[in-house]
Every structure is written in C-alpha cells, then in structure tokens.
C-alpha cells in the first residue's frame, strides 16, 4: 500500500493546561487561606476579666454619695492592691471607716476622708 501524500504525520501539540490549572488553583487556595486568616485576626477574642481587673473597675466607679456602699466596696476591693507603700494609708482609712460601719443611718463622708480614698485609688495600678 502506498502512502498518501497529502496527509501529514501526527504532530504533538505542547499542552500546558495542567500546569496552568495547578498554578491558578494554588493562587486561589493561598488567597482563600489569607482572607480567612485576616478575618480571624480581626475578631478579638474577649477573655474574661480577672478578679483584680473587676475590682479595679468597681473601685474606679465608687459612688461617694452613698457612704456605706463606698466604705464597704473600698474595703472589699482595695485588698487586692495593697503593698508596702500604701499599707499605712490603708490603715488610716480603715480607722476613719469605723465611724461609718455597722450603723443603720450614717452621715456623708467627710471631705478629707474622700480625698484620702481618692488619692489611694489614684496610686493603685490597674
């Protein structure tokens, strides 16, 4: 049988489609991972407040118009912040507080007493 002259041999056409698909898929995968990471880092996970942080917030929000509440909250929460520097002031304030404790009706706090409490609250570090 003779070979037909007008038909050419099979030619291999270079095909890079698999490599191109792989590269595009990899780029898309990396972009998805990157956006997911950015989304997660934007969300701040709120941890619960520690006992000391809660005490600090309550001390900062003391209402000096309510004498009993002021005295009891101060004594309850300031203990967490005591150190050698402010221990003497604390003892002085405790002595002053005795006049307002364990009574049914109490007067408003004296100005110097309020100032001592406020100065001690300024000295604590939250």
C-alpha positions as CSV (number, residue, x, y, z in Angstrom):
1,X,0.0,0.0,0.0
2,X,1.2,3.4,-0.9
3,X,1.5,6.2,1.5
4,X,-0.9,9.1,0.8
5,X,1.0,12.2,0.2
6,X,-1.5,14.9,1.3
7,X,-1.9,13.5,4.9
8,X,0.7,14.7,7.3
9,X,2.0,12.8,10.3
10,X,0.6,13.3,13.8
11,X,2.2,16.2,15.5
12,X,2.3,16.6,19.3
13,X,1.0,20.0,20.3
14,X,2.5,21.3,23.6
15,X,-0.1,21.3,26.3
16,X,0.5,23.3,29.4
17,X,-3.1,23.4,30.6
18,X,-2.4,21.1,33.6
19,X,0.4,23.4,34.9
20,X,-1.7,26.5,34.4
21,X,-4.6,24.9,36.2
22,X,-2.4,23.9,39.1
23,X,-0.9,27.4,39.4
24,X,-4.3,29.1,39.3
25,X,-5.7,26.6,41.9
26,X,-2.7,27.2,44.1
27,X,-3.1,31.0,43.9
28,X,-6.8,30.8,44.7
29,X,-6.1,28.5,47.6
30,X,-3.5,30.8,49.0
31,X,-5.9,33.8,48.7
32,X,-8.6,31.9,50.5
33,X,-6.3,31.0,53.3
34,X,-5.0,34.6,53.5
35,X,-8.5,36.1,53.7
36,X,-9.6,33.5,56.3
37,X,-6.5,34.4,58.4
38,X,-7.2,38.1,58.2
39,X,-10.8,37.6,59.1
40,X,-9.8,35.5,62.2
41,X,-7.2,38.0,63.4
42,X,-9.8,40.9,63.1
43,X,-12.1,39.1,65.6
44,X,-10.8,39.9,69.0
45,X,-11.4,37.1,71.5
46,X,-12.6,38.7,74.7
47,X,-11.1,37.0,77.7
48,X,-13.0,37.1,81.0
49,X,-11.8,39.8,83.3
50,X,-9.6,38.7,86.2
51,X,-10.5,39.3,89.8
52,X,-8.1,42.2,90.0
53,X,-9.5,43.9,86.8
54,X,-13.0,43.6,88.1
55,X,-12.0,45.1,91.4
56,X,-10.3,47.9,89.7
57,X,-13.4,48.7,87.6
58,X,-15.5,48.7,90.8
59,X,-13.1,50.9,92.7
60,X,-12.9,53.4,89.8
61,X,-16.8,53.6,89.8
62,X,-17.3,54.1,93.5
63,X,-20.3,56.4,94.3
64,X,-19.2,58.8,97.1
65,X,-22.7,59.9,97.7
66,X,-23.6,56.6,99.2
67,X,-21.5,56.3,102.3
68,X,-22.0,52.7,103.2
69,X,-21.5,51.4,99.7
70,X,-18.4,53.5,99.4
71,X,-16.9,52.2,102.6
72,X,-17.7,48.5,102.0
73,X,-16.7,48.4,98.4
74,X,-13.5,50.2,99.1
75,X,-12.5,47.8,101.9
76,X,-13.6,44.7,99.9
77,X,-11.7,45.5,96.7
78,X,-8.7,47.5,97.8
79,X,-7.2,44.5,99.5
80,X,-6.1,43.1,96.1
81,X,-3.9,46.2,95.5
82,X,-2.2,46.6,98.9
83,X,1.5,46.8,99.1
84,X,4.1,48.2,101.5
85,X,3.8,51.7,100.0
86,X,0.1,52.2,100.6
87,X,-0.4,50.0,103.7
88,X,-0.1,52.9,106.1
89,X,-2.6,55.0,104.2
90,X,-4.9,52.0,104.1
91,X,-4.7,51.6,107.9
92,X,-5.6,55.2,108.4
93,X,-8.5,54.9,106.1
94,X,-9.7,51.8,108.0
95,X,-9.7,53.7,111.3
96,X,-11.8,56.5,109.7
97,X,-14.1,53.9,108.2
98,X,-15.0,52.5,111.6
99,X,-17.2,55.6,112.3
100,X,-19.4,54.7,109.3
101,X,-19.7,51.0,109.7
102,X,-22.3,48.9,111.5
103,X,-24.8,51.8,111.8
104,X,-28.2,52.0,110.3
105,X,-28.1,55.6,109.3
106,X,-24.8,57.2,108.5
107,X,-23.8,60.7,107.5
108,X,-22.0,61.6,104.3
109,X,-18.3,61.1,104.2
110,X,-16.1,64.0,105.3
111,X,-14.1,65.7,102.5
112,X,-10.7,64.8,103.9
113,X,-11.8,61.2,104.1
114,X,-13.0,61.2,100.5
115,X,-9.7,62.8,99.4
116,X,-7.7,60.1,101.2
117,X,-9.7,57.4,99.4
118,X,-9.4,59.1,96.1
119,X,-5.6,59.6,96.5
120,X,-5.2,55.9,97.3
121,X,-7.3,55.0,94.3
122,X,-5.1,57.1,92.1
123,X,-2.0,55.3,93.4
124,X,-3.1,51.8,92.6
125,X,-2.2,50.4,89.2
126,X,-4.8,48.5,87.3
